[in-house]
Structures are given as C-alpha cells and as structure tokens.
C-alpha cells in the first residue's frame, strides 16, 4: 500500500502516539522496565535462490563464500550455548528467533532451546531470503506459511511472534502475519513501549526492538568497539530506567543479538557485563517477548 501525506505517519500500519500522552503502563510488581533479549538464529544458504534479497556483505565474492557462511555457522555450533548461559546467569528468559531452514537442519537445537524454557519466535525462511515489497503477495504468503509450518513441526507448536530476517517486511506483511495467526512482530524499531498495529479485523502488537542496540548494527554498521557496545547497552538502560521513574509509566528495553557475533570468546564477557548491568537494579522485569506482549494486552494496551 503506497504511503500518503497527512498529519502524523505517512503509512497505514499504526497511529502516531507521543509517549508522554499515553496512559502509563504498569509492569508486574511495579517494575519500571520490561527487558527482552531476542537471540537470532539464522541460516545462510550456500547458493541462495536467484532473485532473493540477501544481506549485505555476505555474497560479495563468488559462492560458496566459506568465510562468511562458516562464521555464521559458529552461532549454531558454539555461540548459542554461551549466549544462553549468559542470559540464564542474569535470570533473563530467552526469546529465540529461529528461521525455518535452521529448524529444519538443526531440530536437536530447537528442542534444546525449548527444553531450556526459551520462547521460539518465527524468523522467516532464511537469512538469504529477506521479505521486501519486490515480492508478489502469493510468494510472501507462501514464505510465511512455510516458516510457520516448519517451526510448528519441529517445535511442536506454532510461534506467536515474528521477527523478519534483517527486519524485512513488505507493505502487506502485517496483514499477512495476522492472517497466519501471528500475535506480535518485532520488525518496527520506533518506540520504547509495545503498541497496537492497525490491521483490519485482527489484533497485532508491535514489540519494538531498538535497532541501535542490535549487535550486527552496532558492531558492523556503526563500527563500535565491543567494549563500546557494552557501554551502549548500559547507557541506554540507564536513561530508559530513569525516564520510567518519572510519571510516564513502564518502559521496554528490547534488542536482538546474534550468537555468531556475541558468542565469540573475545566478546561474550562484554555481553555478560552488559546483561549484569541491566538486571542489577530493582524494578526490572526480565521476560520473553511473548510475556511482555501478553501483559501489555491484558493491562497496558
């Protein structure tokens, strides 16, 4: 759907809502900040399909591009286990965004995640196939259906949440996700509280991730040193925590990390340091993405 020009947002997917004008959100036990960490597990295809929109910097050399692809595989072989331990040490339940090809190739890993109490979030078909408006509606609908059916078969239940590969969406995606039974999505990076999306005849909640705190974005796009990235997370939390202590109600701090990046032995300590900072104070509610959305829908939205 093309954008239109008028008051507020120039798209139809949600309204404009200044945060200081909203009714305050009250998190469980009076917490100031709801904290969700979404861990992204992605599969890179050695030979991506023709015409697929691919992540930057991966297929710059002729395929198979061993360096890029095998560095991503580190995440599902080694990095994920360090990241899970880091989250558990701080009492943060994991929300793990898994794409369909990862689930299909590593079903043991999906079952391991579920056994550790992780929430599985749908993450598209693969990191090599980002949703964009170049797709036909039937193609996008089929991608969503295959993703959810694959994850349901491996995990034993259909995911309720969606986090698109590389935050990718088309102008149709919110509608198609609700038609497929998705309750919330994490692709919109424009807030510090959940908010309702505008989807005719359905309820869809945005759980916004702060893209500036995404490890890929900070380390690869912004070129932060890893110690600077840890400070970035801590400073963001400190300001959000302070703002939530004013009369504006509870806030949300949610961001995504990639195990092939932060699970490296020379980075994991900085992640552990940052997570400890987030959970050191009283008034923080560590929760899965789905738990935050459920609470918001019942009491805050």
N, C-alpha and C positions, 0 to 999 in steps of 0.2 A: 504494500500500500504506500503510495507516494506521500511524502510529508506535506503539510500545509502550513501557511504562515498565519499566526494569530497570537493571542495572549498566551504566554506560558510556552509549553513544549510544542515543537513542530512535528510531533508524531502522536499516534493514537493509542499507544500501549499503556500509558499511565498518566495520571494528572500531575500537576505541579503542586508541591506541598512544602512550603518553608518549614524547617524543622522546629522553629521557635513558636509556631502557631498550632502545633498538634497537641492533642490530649497526651499527657505523659504515659509512657509505657512503664509498667511495674513488673520487673522480673522476679522470679522466685526468691523468697526470703529477703526481699528488698534489695537485691543486687543492683549495683549501678551499671555493670557492663556484662552483657552476654558475649561469651567468647566461643567462636567456632573456627576450627582449623580444617580446611578441606585439602586432603592429600590426593594429588592427581597421579593415577597410574595409567600410562599411555603406551600404545603400541605403534611403532613406526614400521610401515611396510617396506621391505627391501626394494620392491618395484611397485610404486604407487600407481593406481589406475590413471589412465590418460584423462586429462581434463580436471583432475581433482585439485582443489585449492590446498596447497601444502604450507607447512610452517616455514618461516624464513630461515635461511642459513643451514638447512639440513641437506637439501638435494642440489647444492651448488656445484658439486662435482659429479661425474658420471656414476650412475648406480652400478653395483651396490656400493654405497658410501659407508664403508665399515666403521670409520671413526665415529661418525655421528650416530649411526644406528646402534652400535655396540655400547656407546656411552649411555644411551637411553636404557638399554637392557640392564645396565648396572642397577637401575632403580628397582626392577622386579626380582633381581637376584640377590642384592645385598642391601641397597639403600633403604628399602621399605622397612626392614626389620629394625634398623637403627632409629628411623623416624617414629615407628610405633612405640619403641621403648622410651624415646624422649617424651612423647605425649603422655604415656602411661605414668612416667615418673612425676609428672606435674598434675595428674588427675584430669587430663583433657581427653574426653572420648573422641575417637577418630571418626570423621566423615571421610570416606574414601571414594573419590570419583574414578570409576573404572570404565574403560571403553570396552566395546563388545569383543574386539579381537584379543585384548588382554584376557578377558574372561574365558574366551574360547581356548586360548593357548595355555593358560595357567589356571585351570579350575582349582587346583590344590591351593593356590594363593588366595583365591576368593573365599574358599571355605575356611582357610586360616584366619582371614580378616573377620569373617562372621563369628568364628569361634572366640575371637578376642573382643567381641562386642561392637565392632565397627558398623556404622551405617553405610550401606552401599548406595552411591549416587551415580546415576547414569551419566556417562561422559562421551556420548557419541559412538560412532563406529570405530574410528581410529584417529590417531594424531595426524595421519596423512590425508584425512578427508574432512575438512572443515566445512560446516554449513555456511553458505552465503546465498545472496539473492540471485546469483547466477543459476542456481538450481531450479529445475521445474518443480512444481508443487508435488507431483507424484514421486519424484526422486527423493525429495526431502521427507515426505511421509514414509516412504519405504525405509529410509535410513533410520528414522526414529523407531519405527516398528521393529526392525531387525535388532537394533540396540536393546530395546526393552525385552524382546522375546529371548535374546541370547542371555542377558543378565538374569532373567527370571528362571531360565532353565538351569543355569549354573548355581545361582544363589538361593533358589527355592522360593523367591518372591520378587515381584516387580518393584523396582525402585520407585519412590515417590518424588525424588528430586532429580533435577537435570542441571548439569554444568557442561556447556558445549565445549568441544575441543577448541582451544585458543579463543574462548569466549564467543565463538562464531554463531551467528543467527542470520536468518533472513527476515524480511518484514512479515512473514507468515508464521514464524516459529512459535510465538506464544500461543496462538490459536491451535496449531497442530499439536503442541505438547499437551494442552488441556484435553483435546480430543483423544489423546492416547492415555489419559489418566494421570498425568503429572500434576503434582500439587504445588511445587515451588521450583524456581530456577535461580541460578547463581551467576548469570552472564552480565547482569547490569551492575555497574560499579559506581553508582551515583548517590549513595546515601550511607548513613550510619544507623539506620533502623530498617527492619523489614517494612514493606509497603505492598498494597494490592496492585496487581496489574489489571488492566482493563481488557477483559476478554468476554465477549457476549455469551451469556448463558452459562458461565463457568466461574470458578474461583481459582485464581492463580496468584501466588505470593512471590514477590522478589525478595531473595535473601542476598543483599548486595555484598560482593567481595571487594575489598579495597585493592584495586589492581596495582597501585603503587607499592603495596607490600607483597605482591606476588614475587617469589624468588627469581623466576625467569625474568620478569620485567626489571626488577631492581638490579640483579647481577649482570644480565646480558644486555638489556636495553639502556639502563641508566648507568651501568658500569660502576655501581657501588662496590667498594671492597667488602669482604664478607663481615668484617667487624663493624663496618658502617651500616650494613644491612641489619645486623642485630640491634644497633642503636636506633635505626629507623623504626623497627617494630616497637621497641621500648618507648620511644618518644611519642609515637602515635598513640600507644595505650595511655600514657600519662595524660595527654591532652584530652582524649575521649573520656577517661575516668574523671578528670576534673570537670569537664562540661556536664557529665551526667550527675555530678554532685550539685549542680545548680537546679533551678526549678523546671528543667526540661524533661525529666524522666530518664528512664534507662536508655542506654545506647548499645550498639552492636559493634564488635570488632571481629570481622571475619576476613580471612585471607587464605590463599592457596599456596602450597609448597609442592615441589617436585622431588621425589626421593632420589632421582639420579643426580640432582644438584645438592640438596641439603643433606642427603645421606652419605656424602663423601666423608672420609675420615678426617679431613682437614677443615670441614665445615660444620659437622654435626655438633661440636662443642659450642659454637656460636648460636645454633638453634636452641640447644639446651639452655644456654644462658638467657636467651630472649624469652623462652617459654616460662622459665622460672620467674622472671620479672613480671610476666603477665598474671601469674597466679599467686604471687607473694602477698598481695593485699587482700583485705576483707572486701566483700561486695563484688566479687567476680563470679559469674555463673558459667563454668565450662560446660558446653552442651554440644550435641550433634546439631547439624544444620536442621534436620527434621524436627528435633525437640524445640528449637528456637521458633520455628515456623508454627508448630502446634500451639505453643504457649501464646504467641502473638495472635493467632486466630481466635483463641478462646477468650483472651483477656485484654489484648492490646490493640487489635486491629479493628 
